């Protein structure tokens, strides 16, 4: 029987295999995710070698992470859309629309219509909530048409792509809008828009505690029911590797310092006497990256711990089975699109923060990068397969290629050619690997 | 069984009565004015050729395809079943011919699909679900160990066991089994038959749809024969032969109504040959 061919997870292999794959399977690590991490590392190291070791520096990596965060945030939602056998082509236009809304709220509507001047408290939050509400409404409307009226999502969201982009133009009368609330600019992730060295360390420590806590909790849960557990060495190794990776990344991010001019300004504003050689202030994690981390954690929780996620995956695996199991599949589908709209609002905040305003083409072609990120990250158009960490990694693989090529002096046509080829290669490799009977 | 022998069947309220059920697909009457009933601890064999309306009739009961007209009573009370959730409220569980499993998730996820156990924080309690699945699968298929693998990687018999586990775990009172042994080998078929007897002994009423006249004669108390969307007759198993039932399936007529020529033309093979 097939049972003999593979070892049930959670049990140590009868004869310990000394392969990487054997160790990974004993530790219950997703082989594909691990492969993507290796690919990302290889890309970064490759560009580092080509550029004589100047590429892998904290400034570059921070910039890369900020540039990739907007797409990665959307990719976490696109995974669920594709897992449920649908598509959303409207995300780029919706990002553009909400971005323009933020810019107009800040410069015009809030001060001139609602009388909320620059000094009004929590203006950034009011704008953000309005954006999130708009995203949910637009997403929900599209989701309703897809799930309840039964128009294919490709058609509905293609309509969304066209009409929402048109609405951006109508909204601003064809003009770019700039000048944001200073707090809102922090979403953009400049030196000011970063959390700083201390908070970065604090986030890392919380991350380590969470890793250890999760490992202990999972082991306790499995013990509670007498299920097979991971071998102890794997638990310890996972904990140590996880914590070292988190702390290492924090240390790396903190190696990025404020530019001298900005540091001098900061010192003057805060009454600090600059030491000789300039004030060395750690930039730490930019806000877009912190937001991405939070979004990825929340989305992973939704996808793996709540019924909502279970229903989406089951629906993607077999829509009829989900229906017959009594799941309200239409409502689940509509919820995915509402969620996608909310993610568009978050991504738009980052885009607006980076530009300190909104142009007509904010989010242009985002839908394509987001779908590419999800697919490179292992999401299958057949439905039911895909993970959120995979999609985030996929977004960064694509972003690392684009950024690395740009850094090496190749212009955007070359970047597009490489991105397209890599997209097809990644999916082709995946299909080949699956046919060979690899774990999915 | 014990209950069934104490009181004559005719005097008890059936757990399910389906009265004058009609279901049409386009202009075709897939089920045309059909009435059947089912008692606790009874197995009704539902037989008929392809397209006779067996599965469609059962879909009306399971909520997968609500009837266009007709009445369904559960324990004598009229009920409205418009979707699978409604059916589950009345403890009507269905094992579909296709098994209706989500191939990409594991056995516990499939057993509890739509009825997940949750912790106090509304998150899924995977541990409790796996534990319960291990217990119920231990009864159905003691060798089953692959609780954390997508069910796509399981054998036909294991997948069948998962589909059955889903029905029995939730205390089915009324069980619909659509071709439960069609995809199984001999040993697994024997297992399913044992299970049907066990469930029947527990007082569960079972509608058994099957092409296999062996299954039907072996397990059923009564047999309802369908032909072109109508019931030809419902007979008590002990009062008919397999050939008579085969004749009804093929000709759509009660034994007495078929002419000798028609019966002779059938040239029925040996008793108990499967019709398909």
Boltz contact constraints between the chains, C-beta under 6 A:
constraints:
  - contact:
      token1: [A, 8]
      token2: [B, 145]
      max_distance: 6.0
  - contact:
      token1: [A, 8]
      token2: [B, 146]
      max_distance: 6.0
  - contact:
      token1: [A, 9]
      token2: [B, 148]
      max_distance: 6.0
  - contact:
      token1: [A, 221]
      token2: [B, 127]
      max_distance: 6.0
  - contact:
      token1: [A, 225]
      token2: [B, 127]
      max_distance: 6.0
  - contact:
      token1: [A, 225]
      token2: [B, 131]
      max_distance: 6.0
  - contact:
      token1: [A, 305]
      token2: [B, 123]
      max_distance: 6.0
  - contact:
      token1: [A, 307]
      token2: [B, 116]
      max_distance: 6.0
  - contact:
      token1: [A, 313]
      token2: [B, 105]
      max_distance: 6.0
  - contact:
      token1: [A, 314]
      token2: [B, 102]
      max_distance: 6.0
  - contact:
      token1: [A, 314]
      token2: [B, 105]
      max_distance: 6.0
  - contact:
      token1: [A, 314]
      token2: [B, 113]
      max_distance: 6.0
  - contact:
      token1: [A, 317]
      token2: [B, 102]
      max_distance: 6.0
  - contact:
      token1: [A, 317]
      token2: [B, 103]
      max_distance: 6.0
  - contact:
      token1: [A, 317]
      token2: [B, 104]
      max_distance: 6.0
  - contact:
      token1: [A, 318]
      token2: [B, 102]
      max_distance: 6.0
  - contact:
      token1: [A, 321]
      token2: [B, 100]
      max_distance: 6.0
  - contact:
      token1: [A, 321]
      token2: [B, 101]
      max_distance: 6.0
  - contact:
      token1: [A, 321]
      token2: [B, 102]
      max_distance: 6.0
  - contact:
      token1: [A, 324]
      token2: [B, 64]
      max_distance: 6.0
  - contact:
      token1: [A, 324]
      token2: [B, 84]
      max_distance: 6.0
  - contact:
      token1: [A, 324]
      token2: [B, 100]
      max_distance: 6.0
  - contact:
      token1: [A, 325]
      token2: [B, 113]
      max_distance: 6.0
  - contact:
      token1: [A, 325]
      token2: [B, 114]
      max_distance: 6.0
  - contact:
      token1: [A, 326]
      token2: [B, 84]
      max_distance: 6.0
  - contact:
      token1: [A, 326]
      token2: [B, 85]
      max_distance: 6.0
  - contact:
      token1: [A, 326]
      token2: [B, 88]
      max_distance: 6.0
  - contact:
      token1: [A, 326]
      token2: [B, 114]
      max_distance: 6.0
  - contact:
      token1: [A, 327]
      token2: [B, 114]
      max_distance: 6.0
  - contact:
      token1: [A, 384]
      token2: [B, 104]
      max_distance: 6.0
